[in-house]
Amino acid sequence: MKILIIGSGGREHALGWKIKQSPLVDKIYFAPGNPGTKEIGENISIEVTDIQKLLKFAKSKKIDLTIVGPETPLVIGIVDVFKKEKMKIFGPSKKASQIEGSKTFSKQLMKKYKIPTAKYNIFNNFSEAKGYLQKTKYPLVIKADGLCMGKGVAVCKNKKEAEKFLGELMINKTFGESAKKIVIEECLYGQEVSFMVITDGKDFLSLLPSQDHKRLTDNNQGPNTGGMGAYTPVPFVDNKLLKQIEKEIVAPTIKAMAKEDCLYQGVLYPGLILTKDGPKVLEYNCRFGDPETQPLMMSLESDLIEIILAQQKGKLKNKKLIFKKGFSIGVVLASAGYPEKYTKGDMIHGLGKINDNDVKVFHAGTKELDKKTLTNGGRVLSVTATGSNLEETIKKVYQYIGKKSVYFKGMQFRKDIGKNGLIFGNNYD
């Protein structure tokens, strides 16, 4: 089979690394890919939003299956375009991708079908929203309706913070049209969990629960980022809680989308918070998470292509996902200045020094120049390791980060990825 993977980040590198292991796969193309993906397939210089060019390429190379990494091509309708031309593609339709593309759509869906989430209000008028901030309780959460690369959300402790963020969204238009509408919701408390499933619109298979770390620095301090690392499985999500999430959140969401004439096929990824009243949905994503995919792919034993082919035929019911025992952790190395204005062009050292089969370095914001690998983005690399227990895996991944191993000037990374798993329990059913 010939596979086309759309995207250029650590998620796409990890998907390609896993897919290459399938005996069903002969050739992988990445559009546009990165220096890491070049080692396992062929990079094609086409942007993820250039749908017509991607379609033309897929047809010319007789691609058997296209896998979409990032959310933007899904939200603008790549799946509909490919399917219309009878090209196999993995991901939800434009209509179904609204579940991530529009916060107001997803909140109204949850309210209508009684899927647990935070209480909320929707505004498309600045003065009405500002008026609401005068009389409501704090802390609260303000979210832009559309896509903002994980950054259009703020937890506001008081009125002053809320008014400032509201002004950024609706007056300064920091995120443009994405904040034409906004959601203001109650602040929920508890541990956050990423829960991804592969679905054919009716049945679904759950990946291991994982935990992302959104804030830039240790102990969840600093600004929000696209994600600074993740680990899987999550020790405090036991079998009972897993079944509850599937029954109360995943199954009803898939059913609700079908009822709304938005048949959902691909990866459904509810970001959850484990409150004292049970798990609730913070937001939905319509694709594999990044940085969660990196450790998830290292933990997955099943042939991913076999599973996706079954999903394409609507035959997930008889399939099962098998995972290795133990844990996987991915730590993101970010450029100096990220998530604000960050530096580029710093040389990356130590990429060839790792001779451990349980450790992989997935590329994201990198580029090659004169046979040297340089930084070329905010999130640059994800150093990812597997191990038999959480403590050992944490130790293992961090020994490959720093001046004696993988390193670049001004590199930022969190030193506490996986720590929550140790604090809140180390048994996994």
Backbone torsions as a table, in degrees:
resi	resn	phi	psi	omega
1	MET	NA	146.7	172.4
2	LYS	-104.7	129.7	-176.4
3	ILE	-117.4	138.6	171.9
4	LEU	-114.5	123.6	176.5
5	ILE	-109.4	124.7	-177.7
6	ILE	-97.5	124.3	179.5
7	GLY	137.7	172.5	-175.5
8	SER	-139.3	14.1	-173.6
9	GLY	-102.8	-171.0	177.8
10	GLY	-63.0	-34.8	178.1
11	ARG	-60.3	-46.8	-177.6
12	GLU	-69.1	-35.9	176.2
13	HIS	-62.2	-44.4	-179.8
14	ALA	-66.0	-40.9	177.7
15	LEU	-62.4	-44.2	179.1
16	GLY	-62.7	-42.5	179.0
17	TRP	-59.2	-42.1	-179.6
18	LYS	-72.0	-44.5	-176.3
19	ILE	-65.7	-33.7	179.5
20	LYS	-59.9	-25.2	-179.2
21	GLN	-75.4	-11.3	-178.1
22	SER	-76.5	130.6	176.2
23	PRO	-66.4	-13.3	180.0
24	LEU	-78.7	-14.7	-170.8
25	VAL	-102.4	128.5	178.0
26	ASP	-101.0	-36.4	-171.9
27	LYS	-150.1	137.7	176.6
28	ILE	-121.3	131.5	171.6
29	TYR	-109.7	145.1	175.0
30	PHE	-120.6	134.1	176.6
31	ALA	-127.2	110.5	-2.8
32	PRO	-89.2	-12.5	-179.6
33	GLY	74.7	-171.6	-179.9
34	ASN	-152.6	177.2	-178.6
35	PRO	-58.0	-26.7	177.9
36	GLY	-73.3	-41.6	-178.7
37	THR	-69.1	-24.4	179.8
38	LYS	-62.1	-25.6	-179.5
39	GLU	-74.3	-20.3	-175.9
40	ILE	-117.3	-6.9	-180.0
41	GLY	-162.4	-159.0	-179.2
42	GLU	-115.4	127.1	177.6
43	ASN	-83.9	138.1	-179.9
44	ILE	-122.2	128.4	-174.3
45	SER	-80.3	72.2	175.4
46	ILE	-130.8	132.2	-179.3
47	GLU	-71.3	152.3	-175.5
48	VAL	-64.9	-21.6	-178.5
49	THR	-95.0	-4.2	-179.5
50	ASP	-87.0	75.2	-170.4
51	ILE	-61.4	-42.6	-178.0
52	GLN	-64.5	-39.5	178.5
53	LYS	-67.0	-39.7	178.9
54	LEU	-64.6	-42.1	179.0
55	LEU	-63.3	-45.8	-179.1
56	LYS	-60.2	-43.6	179.4
57	PHE	-63.3	-47.6	-178.5
58	ALA	-58.7	-40.0	179.2
59	LYS	-69.3	-44.1	-176.4
60	SER	-64.3	-32.4	-178.9
61	LYS	-95.1	2.6	-178.1
62	LYS	52.5	52.6	180.0
63	ILE	-66.6	132.2	-178.7
64	ASP	-83.5	-29.2	-178.0
65	LEU	-156.0	131.3	175.9
66	THR	-108.4	134.0	178.3
67	ILE	-117.9	124.8	-176.2
68	VAL	-97.1	124.1	179.6
69	GLY	-83.2	-66.9	-173.4
70	PRO	-79.0	164.5	-175.9
71	GLU	-76.9	-32.6	-171.7
72	THR	-57.5	-50.2	179.0
73	PRO	-60.8	-31.0	178.9
74	LEU	-68.1	-46.2	-177.4
75	VAL	-65.4	-31.0	179.1
76	ILE	-89.4	0.5	167.2
77	GLY	102.2	26.5	-179.2
78	ILE	-60.3	-36.7	-176.3
79	VAL	-64.2	-43.3	-179.9
80	ASP	-61.0	-43.1	-178.5
81	VAL	-63.6	-46.2	-179.7
82	PHE	-65.8	-44.1	-177.7
83	LYS	-65.3	-35.2	178.7
84	LYS	-60.2	-31.8	179.7
85	GLU	-94.9	15.5	177.8
86	LYS	61.1	32.3	176.9
87	MET	-100.1	131.1	-179.4
88	LYS	-71.5	128.4	-178.9
89	ILE	-144.8	141.1	-176.7
90	PHE	-103.6	114.8	-179.9
91	GLY	154.1	162.6	180.0
92	PRO	-78.3	157.6	177.5
93	SER	-66.7	170.5	177.8
94	LYS	-57.7	-44.7	-178.8
95	LYS	-62.9	-44.9	-178.7
96	ALA	-71.1	-29.8	-178.8
97	SER	-69.7	-10.5	174.4
98	GLN	-56.2	-23.8	-178.4
99	ILE	-57.7	-29.4	171.8
100	GLU	-102.2	-36.2	-174.0
101	GLY	-67.7	-21.5	179.7
102	SER	-138.9	113.3	178.8
103	LYS	-64.8	-34.8	-179.3
104	THR	-67.5	-38.4	176.8
105	PHE	-59.4	-48.3	-175.2
106	SER	-69.2	-37.5	178.8
107	LYS	-65.1	-42.5	-179.9
108	GLN	-67.1	-35.3	176.4
109	LEU	-62.1	-46.9	-178.2
110	MET	-64.0	-39.9	179.7
111	LYS	-64.0	-46.3	-177.1
112	LYS	-62.2	-39.3	-174.8
113	TYR	-104.8	15.5	174.7
114	LYS	55.5	42.9	175.1
115	ILE	-91.6	125.8	-171.7
116	PRO	-60.4	125.0	178.6
117	THR	-154.8	176.8	179.5
118	ALA	-72.9	148.9	173.3
119	LYS	-66.0	146.3	-171.1
120	TYR	-150.6	166.3	169.1
121	ASN	-136.3	147.5	-179.9
122	ILE	-112.7	136.7	179.2
123	PHE	-133.5	143.9	170.7
124	ASN	-125.3	12.9	-177.9
125	ASN	-130.2	124.8	-175.0
126	PHE	-59.5	-48.0	-175.0
127	SER	-68.0	-33.4	175.7
128	GLU	-65.9	-43.4	179.2
129	ALA	-63.8	-42.1	179.9
130	LYS	-64.6	-39.1	177.6
131	GLY	-60.8	-40.9	179.5
132	TYR	-63.2	-35.6	-178.7
133	LEU	-65.6	-21.9	-179.2
134	GLN	-72.5	-27.1	-168.9
135	LYS	-119.0	6.6	-175.7
136	THR	-100.7	175.7	-179.0
137	LYS	-92.1	149.6	178.1
138	TYR	-118.7	157.0	-4.3
139	PRO	-68.9	160.8	175.1
140	LEU	-141.7	171.6	-178.0
141	VAL	-119.9	132.4	175.5
142	ILE	-114.3	131.5	-178.4
143	LYS	-129.9	136.7	169.3
144	ALA	-71.1	146.2	-176.9
145	ASP	-66.2	-41.0	-171.7
146	GLY	-97.6	-167.3	-176.9
147	LEU	-74.3	131.2	178.8
148	CYS	-138.2	28.7	179.3
149	MET	54.3	39.0	177.4
150	GLY	75.6	7.4	-173.5
151	LYS	-114.8	0.4	-177.2
152	GLY	-89.5	32.9	-176.8
153	VAL	-132.3	139.9	174.0
154	ALA	-142.0	136.8	170.7
155	VAL	-91.1	117.3	-175.1
156	CYS	-106.4	121.3	-175.9
157	LYS	-77.2	-25.2	-177.5
158	ASN	-150.9	177.2	-176.6
159	LYS	-60.6	-40.4	-178.2
160	LYS	-59.9	-48.0	179.4
161	GLU	-62.9	-41.1	-177.6
162	ALA	-64.8	-44.0	-179.7
163	GLU	-64.6	-38.2	179.8
164	LYS	-63.3	-47.6	-178.3
165	PHE	-68.2	-39.2	177.9
166	LEU	-59.9	-41.9	177.6
167	GLY	-62.9	-41.1	177.6
168	GLU	-59.4	-42.6	-176.6
169	LEU	-73.2	-50.8	-168.0
170	MET	-98.2	-24.1	179.6
171	ILE	-100.6	-54.6	-180.0
172	ASN	-75.4	-17.2	179.5
173	LYS	52.6	47.5	178.9
174	THR	-53.3	-37.1	-179.2
175	PHE	-110.3	22.3	175.2
176	GLY	57.4	-135.4	-176.5
177	GLU	-66.7	-18.1	-178.9
178	SER	-61.0	-23.6	-177.8
179	ALA	-110.5	25.4	175.9
180	LYS	-62.2	-37.8	172.3
181	LYS	-116.0	148.2	176.3
182	ILE	-133.8	157.9	175.9
183	VAL	-115.1	130.7	172.1
184	ILE	-114.5	122.8	-176.0
185	GLU	-134.1	163.8	178.8
186	GLU	-65.5	152.9	179.4
187	CYS	-88.6	123.7	178.9
188	LEU	-99.7	151.8	-177.8
189	TYR	-120.4	141.9	177.8
190	GLY	146.2	178.5	177.2
191	GLN	-75.5	140.3	177.2
192	GLU	-93.7	143.9	-178.9
193	VAL	-137.5	136.9	174.1
194	SER	-94.6	127.1	-176.7
195	PHE	-128.9	105.5	-176.4
196	MET	-107.0	140.5	174.1
197	VAL	-130.8	153.4	172.0
198	ILE	-102.9	125.5	-175.4
199	THR	-131.6	149.5	175.0
200	ASP	-102.2	9.9	179.8
201	GLY	103.2	-12.3	-179.2
202	LYS	-132.6	-61.2	177.7
203	ASP	-98.2	163.8	179.2
204	PHE	-149.0	156.2	174.4
205	LEU	-121.5	128.8	-177.7
206	SER	-88.9	132.6	168.3
207	LEU	-78.2	168.3	177.6
208	LEU	-61.8	143.2	172.9
209	PRO	-64.7	144.4	179.5
210	SER	-134.2	169.0	178.1
211	GLN	-130.3	122.7	179.3
212	ASP	-91.0	159.2	177.6
213	HIS	-125.2	99.3	-170.3
214	LYS	-76.8	-36.7	-174.9
215	ARG	-75.0	155.4	-173.4
216	LEU	-68.6	-39.1	-171.6
217	THR	-119.7	170.7	-175.7
218	ASP	-53.0	155.4	178.9
219	ASN	56.7	33.7	177.2
220	ASN	54.5	45.7	175.9
221	GLN	-105.2	168.4	176.0
222	GLY	82.2	-179.6	-175.4
223	PRO	-72.4	162.7	174.9
224	ASN	-69.2	145.0	178.1
225	THR	-129.9	-176.5	172.9
226	GLY	-74.3	-7.1	-179.6
227	GLY	125.7	125.4	-174.5
228	MET	-103.3	7.2	178.4
229	GLY	150.0	164.2	-178.7
230	ALA	-156.3	159.1	174.0
231	TYR	-138.4	159.0	179.3
232	THR	-151.8	148.7	-9.2
233	PRO	-73.9	176.0	-179.9
234	VAL	-100.6	113.7	-172.3
235	PRO	-57.6	-30.0	-177.0
236	PHE	-89.7	3.6	169.1
237	VAL	-98.5	90.7	-178.5
238	ASP	-82.0	-179.9	-175.5
239	ASN	-60.6	-37.3	-178.4
240	LYS	-64.8	-45.3	179.5
241	LEU	-66.9	-38.8	178.3
242	LEU	-58.2	-46.8	179.7
243	LYS	-64.4	-36.9	178.9
244	GLN	-63.5	-43.3	179.0
245	ILE	-61.8	-44.9	179.6
246	GLU	-62.0	-42.5	-174.5
247	LYS	-76.8	-40.0	-172.8
248	GLU	-94.4	-20.1	-175.4
249	ILE	-121.4	-56.7	-172.6
250	VAL	-67.0	-57.0	-177.5
251	ALA	-58.8	-46.6	178.9
252	PRO	-63.5	-32.0	179.2
253	THR	-67.3	-46.6	-179.7
254	ILE	-61.6	-42.1	178.8
255	LYS	-64.3	-45.1	-179.2
256	ALA	-61.3	-43.4	-179.5
257	MET	-62.7	-40.5	178.3
258	ALA	-63.2	-42.2	179.6
259	LYS	-64.2	-31.0	-179.6
260	GLU	-86.1	11.2	-179.1
261	ASP	62.5	37.6	177.7
262	CYS	-128.3	54.5	-176.1
263	LEU	-44.2	123.6	-172.1
264	TYR	-101.8	116.9	179.5
265	GLN	-131.0	132.1	-178.0
266	GLY	131.6	-142.7	175.7
267	VAL	-100.3	125.5	171.3
268	LEU	-106.8	127.6	-173.8
269	TYR	-132.2	91.0	172.6
270	PRO	-78.3	126.8	170.8
271	GLY	-83.3	121.5	-171.1
272	LEU	-111.8	158.2	168.7
273	ILE	-128.0	132.2	-177.4
274	LEU	-91.3	93.0	-177.6
275	THR	-88.5	172.6	177.4
276	LYS	-65.2	-19.3	177.8
277	ASP	-95.7	11.7	-179.9
278	GLY	106.4	176.8	-178.2
279	PRO	-69.7	139.5	176.3
280	LYS	-132.8	155.0	-179.0
281	VAL	-86.3	124.9	172.5
282	LEU	-84.1	-43.3	179.4
283	GLU	-165.7	162.9	173.4
284	TYR	-108.3	148.6	169.3
285	ASN	-122.7	151.1	-173.9
286	CYS	-106.4	25.1	-175.5
287	ARG	-161.3	175.8	174.8
288	PHE	-61.6	142.4	178.9
289	GLY	-78.7	155.0	175.3
290	ASP	-134.3	107.5	36.5
291	PRO	-105.0	10.3	-175.7
292	GLU	-69.2	-31.5	-175.9
293	THR	-60.2	-35.1	-176.5
294	GLN	-59.6	-56.4	176.3
295	PRO	-66.9	-33.3	-179.9
296	LEU	-62.3	-42.9	-179.7
297	MET	-66.0	-32.4	178.2
298	MET	-73.2	-22.9	178.3
299	SER	-89.6	-19.1	-174.5
300	LEU	-78.3	126.3	178.4
301	GLU	-95.5	-33.1	-178.7
302	SER	-61.0	156.8	174.7
303	ASP	-77.4	111.1	-175.9
304	LEU	-61.8	-37.3	-178.9
305	ILE	-65.6	-40.5	177.1
306	GLU	-58.0	-42.9	-179.1
307	ILE	-67.0	-44.1	-178.6
308	ILE	-66.1	-37.3	178.1
309	LEU	-64.5	-38.0	176.1
310	ALA	-65.8	-39.5	178.2
311	GLN	-61.9	-40.9	-179.4
312	GLN	-63.1	-31.0	-178.8
313	LYS	-92.6	0.6	-177.1
314	GLY	70.3	31.0	-175.9
315	LYS	-121.4	44.8	179.4
316	LEU	-78.1	-20.7	-173.1
317	LYS	-50.7	-41.1	-176.0
318	ASN	-94.8	7.7	-178.6
319	LYS	-96.8	161.9	179.0
320	LYS	-142.8	140.0	174.9
321	LEU	-92.5	130.5	179.0
322	ILE	-112.5	133.3	-179.3
323	PHE	-119.6	150.9	174.9
324	LYS	-67.8	152.6	173.1
325	LYS	-72.8	153.1	178.8
326	GLY	101.8	-159.6	-171.7
327	PHE	-130.1	157.4	171.3
328	SER	-131.4	141.5	179.3
329	ILE	-134.6	135.5	174.0
330	GLY	-119.4	128.3	178.2
331	VAL	-112.8	124.4	-178.8
332	VAL	-85.0	132.7	173.1
333	LEU	-103.8	120.9	-174.5
334	ALA	-114.2	156.0	-179.8
335	SER	-70.2	156.3	173.7
336	ALA	-59.2	134.0	179.3
337	GLY	95.2	-23.4	179.7
338	TYR	-59.9	140.2	10.2
339	PRO	-91.9	6.0	176.0
340	GLU	-84.6	-141.8	179.9
341	LYS	-73.0	121.2	-174.7
342	TYR	-116.2	161.1	-179.1
343	THR	-82.2	154.8	176.3
344	LYS	-133.3	161.1	171.7
345	GLY	87.8	11.2	176.7
346	ASP	-83.5	142.4	-178.0
347	MET	-73.4	137.9	178.3
348	ILE	-99.2	126.2	-178.6
349	HIS	-104.6	152.4	167.5
350	GLY	85.0	7.5	-177.4
351	LEU	-63.9	-30.3	-179.1
352	GLY	-90.2	1.8	-173.4
353	LYS	-85.0	-9.9	-174.0
354	ILE	-91.0	116.5	178.9
355	ASN	-117.2	41.7	-178.9
356	ASP	-119.6	120.2	-178.6
357	ASN	-64.3	-18.4	179.8
358	ASP	-90.4	6.3	179.7
359	VAL	-129.4	129.5	177.6
360	LYS	-129.9	147.4	173.7
361	VAL	-111.8	114.0	178.7
362	PHE	-96.4	131.0	-178.0
363	HIS	-83.5	148.7	172.8
364	ALA	-134.8	-84.7	-179.9
365	GLY	-90.7	72.1	179.4
366	THR	-129.2	160.2	171.7
367	LYS	-148.1	161.9	179.6
368	GLU	-109.0	137.1	176.9
369	LEU	-146.8	122.9	-178.4
370	ASP	49.4	46.9	178.1
371	LYS	64.8	13.0	175.9
372	LYS	-109.9	147.4	176.4
373	THR	-99.4	125.7	-176.7
374	LEU	-119.6	159.6	175.2
375	THR	-73.1	143.3	-176.9
376	ASN	-148.8	25.9	-178.6
377	GLY	-170.2	-177.4	179.2
378	GLY	-75.0	-60.3	174.0
379	ARG	-90.7	116.8	-167.8
380	VAL	-95.2	-51.6	-175.7
381	LEU	-140.1	160.4	168.9
382	SER	-127.5	111.5	176.3
383	VAL	-85.6	120.0	-170.0
384	THR	-127.9	133.7	-176.7
385	ALA	-134.9	153.3	172.0
386	THR	-117.8	152.6	179.2
387	GLY	-159.5	170.5	-174.0
388	SER	-77.4	-31.3	172.9
389	ASN	-133.7	168.0	-171.3
390	LEU	-65.0	-44.6	-178.1
391	GLU	-59.6	-45.9	-179.4
392	GLU	-64.0	-38.9	-178.5
393	THR	-68.5	-38.7	177.0
394	ILE	-60.4	-48.0	-179.1
395	LYS	-59.0	-44.9	-176.0
396	LYS	-63.1	-47.7	-175.5
397	VAL	-65.4	-37.8	-176.5
398	TYR	-75.5	-19.5	179.4
399	GLN	-72.9	-12.8	178.7
400	TYR	-100.3	9.6	-179.5
401	ILE	-116.8	123.7	178.6
402	GLY	134.7	-178.5	-171.8
403	LYS	-60.9	-24.4	179.8
404	LYS	-85.8	-7.7	-179.5
405	SER	-137.7	-117.2	-177.6
406	VAL	-83.1	125.2	-171.2
407	TYR	-158.3	145.1	166.2
408	PHE	-147.8	158.6	-175.0
409	LYS	-58.9	132.8	175.1
410	GLY	74.3	10.6	-176.1
411	MET	-58.2	133.1	176.8
412	GLN	-112.2	136.6	173.7
413	PHE	-156.9	154.5	177.2
414	ARG	-85.5	143.9	-178.2
415	LYS	-102.6	7.9	-174.8
416	ASP	-123.1	23.6	178.8
417	ILE	-67.4	126.6	-179.4
418	GLY	94.1	-13.2	-175.9
419	LYS	-60.2	-38.6	179.0
420	ASN	-57.7	-35.9	179.4
421	GLY	-63.3	-36.5	178.0
422	LEU	-72.0	-40.0	-176.3
423	ILE	-69.1	-41.6	-171.8
424	PHE	-98.4	11.6	174.5
425	GLY	129.9	141.7	-174.2
426	ASN	-121.5	21.2	177.2
427	ASN	-110.3	138.0	178.3
428	TYR	-131.6	125.2	-179.2
429	ASP	-72.1	NA	NA
